[in-house]
Amino acid sequence: MLIIDGNNLLWKSFYVSNKSVINVCKIFLTLVSKTRPNFNKYRHFNGIYIVWDAFNSWRFDAYKEYKATRSKDDDSLQAFLEARRYLKETVIPRDTTYKQIMIPGFEADDIIADIVRNQKDGIIFIVSSDKDFLQLIRGDPITMVQRIGQVDDFHIINTKRFIDKHGYHPRLWSHVRAMSGDSSDNIPGVKGVGIKNAERLIIKYGSLPGIFVNGDDGDRYVRLVKANYKKLMEWFRLVDLNENHSGKLINYSNNQFKKVVI
């Protein structure tokens, strides 16, 4: 299964175009079409899903400052939404190769995580430059594909590659993310910790609760984590995709999965 983070790819298309609907759609479709040949060779390849954000995400209610620093350029947003509507309703439905999913109240992150948690067979490739998806990597069955630079320039990240680079399992990425922050979503993280110290603490103590319970108070970064622990756990809930915070989004039995495909 190939899962494409629709909003992520569309924003990239949007900012490298002149922002006209037709040009944005052309670039988006070029990016998608360049993706498929790279993964057709894998056994159990059973479809391409383009997953879209709903703009009324539960995160805005849980954290009032969520994404508050993002551009409020109304003209750009309206052009983006027009391109998205045209893609979803007119262009993509012409090709039955692609299936689309959007669920009110949830972002693509939540939906993709739900699919990953419930997919029993085959290989899943997640195509996005959003680092939040790193936490979903599980061995070879679930692999993240990051685009770097050119249209067909892919960087495939599996569990081994992640551990070789970072020194801990990718499922712990959300713990690091909560501590270090995510400026794109306006999640501040703990001031003064940063990603290097966050990763060091996770390697040593294994999790945020592990730092809180077992952390050495002689380490000033441990003290910072403990002093901000309540806020940290609020931010962790926003960035964590491993736990089923919002209940099962899709009923995968009795063919219900097909009914959410738009």
N, C-alpha and C positions, 0 to 999 in steps of 0.2 A: 504494500500500500504506500502510495506517495501522497503526503499531506502538505499542502502549500498554505502558508500563512498569508491569506489574501490581502489583508490591509497592509502588512509589512511590504509585500512585493509591489502593491499598487502605489504606496507612498514613494518608493524608490523610482518607479516609473514616472510618477508625477513630477518629481524634482529634477529629473534629467530631461524632461520634455519642456515644451513651451506652455505647458499646462492646458492645452486645448484638449477637449474630451477625446477626439479621434486619435490624436498623437499619444495620449496617455494609454488608451486602450491598445493601440498598436504595440507600444513598448512592453506593456504587461503581457500580451499574448506572445510576443517574441521571447520574453524571459521564460514563460511557462513552456512553450514549445521546445526551447533549448534544454529544458530540465529533463523531459521524459526520456530521450534516447540514452541518457546516462544510467538509467535504472531499469530499463526494459529487460536487461540481461538476467536479472535476478529471478529465481524461482518464486512462485507464489505471488508474483506481482499482480495485484487484483484491483487496480483502479487508481484514479487520481482524484483526490478530494481537495477542493478549494474552500477553506474555512474563513468566514468573515466575522469581524467584531460586530456586536450590537453596541450602540452608543450609550445605552442606559445600564452599564455594567454595575453589578452590586458593589464594586469597589468604591464607587463615588459616594455611596451611602455609608460605607464602612469607614472611609477616610476622606474628609471633606477637602483636603489639599491634594488629592490624587490627580496627577497630570495637570495641576493648576499652572505650572510654568510653561506649558505648551503654547505655541503661537495662537493668538485669537484673530488671526487674519481671516475675516469672514469671506472675502472673495476667494481665497485659496481653499478654504473649507468647502464652500459651495461648489467650486469647480471639482474638488476631489469627490464629493458626494454625487455629483452629476455623473462623473466618470464611473464611479462604482455602481450606480444604479443602471447605467447603460450596459456595463459589463455583465452584471448579475441577471438582468432581465431580458437583454436582447442578444448580446454577442456570445456569451458562454453557452447558453442553452442550445445554440445551433450545433454544437459538437457534443455528441453523447459520450465522448471519452471522459469528459469532466463532469464531476458531480459537486454540488455546492451545499454547504451547511451554514446556517446562521440560527442562533437560538436567542430570543429576547432576554436581556438581563445578563448576558455572558459575553466575555471576550473570546477570541479565537484560542487564546492560551488555555482557557478552561475546557473548551470543547475538545481541543486536541489532546489535552491531558486525560479527559474522560475516555476518548477513543483508545489511547495508549493503555490505560488501566484495564480495559475490557477486551482488547484484541488478543485472542488466544493463539492464533496461527499466523505464520508468514512474517515477513520483514516489513518494518515501518520506517520510512524515511520522512523526516520533518524538514521542510525547506523554509528557512527563515534566517534573518540576521539577528533576531531577537535572542539574546543570551539566556533569557529565562528558560528556554527550552532545553538548555544543557542538563538540567536536573532530571529530565525524563529519559536520558540515555540509559539503556540497559543492555549490556553485552552487544551482540550483533543484531538481535531482533529489532532493537529500537536505536536508530542512528540519527543524529542531527546533521543537516547539510547547510553550511553557511556559504552564502555568496560573497565572493571577494572581488571587487573591481568589475571586470568585464562580464558580459552576458553569460558566457558559458564557463566561467571560472569558479569551480566549486572546491570547497574544503570540507571533507567528510570527517566527522568527529565521532568516534565510537568510545566505548568504555576504556579500552587500553590507552588510546591516545590521550584521553582526558586525564587519566590517572598518571600517565608518564609526565604530563605537563604540570599538573596541579598537586599531585601527591595524595589525593583523597578521592572517594567515589563521587561520581557526578550527582547522585541524589542529595548530597550535602551542599550543593551549590546555592540553594535557597537560604541556607544558614549564613553563608558568606555574604550573599546579596543583601540580606537584612542588615548585617553589620556595616558593610561598605557603602550601602545606599545605591540608588538608581536615579540619576538626575533626570532621565527622560520621563519617568513616572512621578517625579517629585517626591521620592522616598529618600529622606536625608541620610539615613544611616547614623552611626555613632561618630560624632565629630572627633577626628584625631586618630581613628582606628585605621581606616583605609583597607584596601583589598589584601595587601601583603600580610599585614598583621591579622586580619580576619582569617585568612587561609592558614596561617601559622597556628592560630588558636584552635581551628577546626581539626587540623592534623593532630594536635596534641590532646584535645579533650573530646573530639568526636561529634559534638552538636552544641547548640546554644544552651540547652539544659545542662549538658556536661560541663560547660564553662561556668555556669551559674553555681552548680553544686560542688564541682571539684577544682575550680580554677584557683590558682595561687594568687593571693591578694598582694604578693610582692611584685607582681607584674601589673604595671599601670594600665595596660590594655584590658586585662581581666577586670580591673576595678571599674574601668569605663563601661564595659559590658554589663557588669552587675548593677551599676548605678542607673543604667538606662534599660534595664531588662524588661520592664513592663511595656515601654514603647517598642522595644525590639520585637517582642512577641506580636504586637499589633502589625508592625511592618512585615514580619515573617508570614503572617496569614495572608497578606496581600501578594507576596511574591512566591509563596510555596504552591506548587502544582501537584505535589505527590499525594497530599492528603485530600480526601473527598470532602472539602469544606462545605460544599453547597448541595450535597446529595447527588445521586446519579442523574446526569443530564439526559441520557438516552437509554431507553429500554432496548437492550440488544437481543432480547428473545422475541419469538413470534413475529419476526420480520419488522419490528418497530423501528429499527435503525433506518430502514429505507424510507420511512414516513417523515423523518426529519430532513431528508435530503431535498433541497429546493430546486 
